[in-house]
Amino acid sequence: MEHTSEDKVLLYNSRFLGTVIFMFGFLKFFEPFHTWFHTQIATSGLPPSCIPVGIAGELAIGLSLLLASSFRRKLETLFTPLVAVASAGLIVNMAVAIYVHLQPAVPAAVLPLGIKPPLIPLVFALLAGLNLLQLSRSKAARPVIGH
């Protein structure tokens, strides 16, 4: 089965996002990332329950994208819904990250690369949006009528 360039973009983008987002979630168990994340949540005004939810979300999103892209043929019927839900979840996750970046009380020192403008979460939200766009254009996402 030959993959189109759009399919390859979806596959490689999903692998990239899965790897990076899973890594972001995993690193939050270790210092200094653990303290930085707690400080981000505390100083942004979000409730403390956002800490485990945020970490679990990043791990689940990353793992979903990695599994879907790594085992695409074995998970053929699950590929599209798995990538779609994970990509939509990543957009929500990045919307929260953008909110955190924009809070004046959150110091730049506890943000990724010390960058206060929400450039990194915007890029990841756009890449997740690209996944959703590619899925909507994909033949695999369209049901075959009459079969």
N, C-alpha and C positions, 0 to 999 in steps of 0.2 A: 504494500500500500504506500503510495507516494504522498508525502506531506507537502502542502503548499507553503509558501513563505509566511503566510498568516498563521498557519498551524505551528510553524517553527517559532515564530515570535511569541505565541501563546505558551508554548512549551518552555522555551528558554526564560521568558519573563517569569513564569510560575516557579521555575527552579530557583532563579535568582531571588525573587521575593520570599519564597519559602525558606531558603537558606538564611538570608539576612534577618528576617523577622523571627525565626526560631532562635537564632543566635542572640538577638536583642532580648528575647524573653529569658533565655537560659542565663545570660550574663547578669541578669537582675538578682540572681541568687548569690552573687559574689561581690566583694568590695572592689572598687568604690561604687560600682553600679547600683548595688543594693541601697546604699545611703542616698545616692543621687536621686533614684526613683522615688524613695520615700519623701525626700525633700521636695521634689517636683509636685507630688500629690498634696502634701501638707500645705505648701505655700500657694498653691493654685486655688485653694478653697474647695477642692473635691473631697468627698468623704473617704475615710480610711479604707472602706470596702473596695475602693477602686484599685488598691494595690494588688490583692490576689486576683481580682477579676482581670486587670490589665496584663498581669504576667500569664495567667492561664489563657487569655485570649491570644496573646502573641505566640505562645507555644502551640496552641491548637491550630491557629491560622497557618503558621509556618509548617507544622507537620502535615496538615491537610494538603497544602500546595506541593510539598515535597513528595508525599505519597502519590498524589494524583499525577504529577508529572513524571515520576520515576516508574510507576506501574500503570501507565496509561492503557496499555493493551489488556492487562489483566482486569483493570477496573473500568473497562470501556463504557459501560452503562452509567457508572458513577462519576466518570471524569468531568463531564459538563456541570452537573449540579454541585460537585465538590469544589471545583475551581470557582464557580459562580458564588457560592455561599462564603467561601474563604476570602475571595476578593472583595465582596460586599462588606464582610466583617472587617477586613483591613481598612477599608475606607472609613468605617465608623471609628475604628481604633485610631486612625490618623487624624480624624476630626477632633477627637479628644486631645491628641498630642498637639494639634494646632492651637486649640484652646489654652492648653498649659503654656505653650511658648508665648502666647499673647498676654498672659497675666503679668502685670508689672512686678508683683512680689516674687516671682520665680527668677532666681538669679541665673545668669547665663552660664555660670560655672558648673551648674548641675545638669545642663542640657547637652545633648550629643554634640561633640566637637566645640562646645562652648558658644554655639551660634544661637543668638536670641531670635532672629527672624525665623519663622517656621518653614525654612527651605527644605529640610530633610523630610518632614512629614508630608509636605506638599508633593514632593517628588514621588514618594511611595504611594500616596493617594492617587496620583495621576497614573502610575504604573498599574495599580490595581484597577483603575478605570479602563486602562488599555486592555487588560484581561477581559473585562466585561464586554467591551466593544468587540474584541476579537471573537469571543464566544457568540455574540449576537450575529456576527457575520459568517460564522463557521457552519459548514454543512452538517456537522455532527450535532449542532444545537437545534437544527430544524427537523421536526418529525417528518417521516416519509408517509404521505397520505396514500392509503390503499394497500399497505403491506402489513 
